[in-house]
Amino acid sequence: MRLHSVWLTSKASRRVPTEYFVLANLREQGTIIGRLAGHPIADTVVDARGRRYQFVGVAPRDRTGRFDVEALRTGEWIVQPGLIYAADGKASPSKPPRRGRGLHRS
């Protein structure tokens, strides 16, 4: 899986399926730090290849209600039901949040 490294224009983000930015088939690891829409928020999740992702926030939505993939930083991915996890600590929660970002860890 290749990490997205370019910012999308608003026109491109409407053409690219949001699913391209969503991680699936993960297992929770570490501490449960909260809940969103009845689902636990794990501090860390691991994919089938053993790559680890750290929770960094809640995914904002655009005007149409879709996940706002333009708000993602390089190395960040969406995990249902709308959480953002960063691969290999590339997107530090200590950075200022992008527009609409919530539940930032300190």
ABEGO torsion letter per residue (X at the ends): XBBBABBBBAAAAAABBAAAABBBGBBBBEBBAEBBGGBBBBABBBBAAGBBBBBAEBBBBBAAGBBBAAABBBGBBBBOAGBBBBBGGABBAABBBBBGBBGBBX
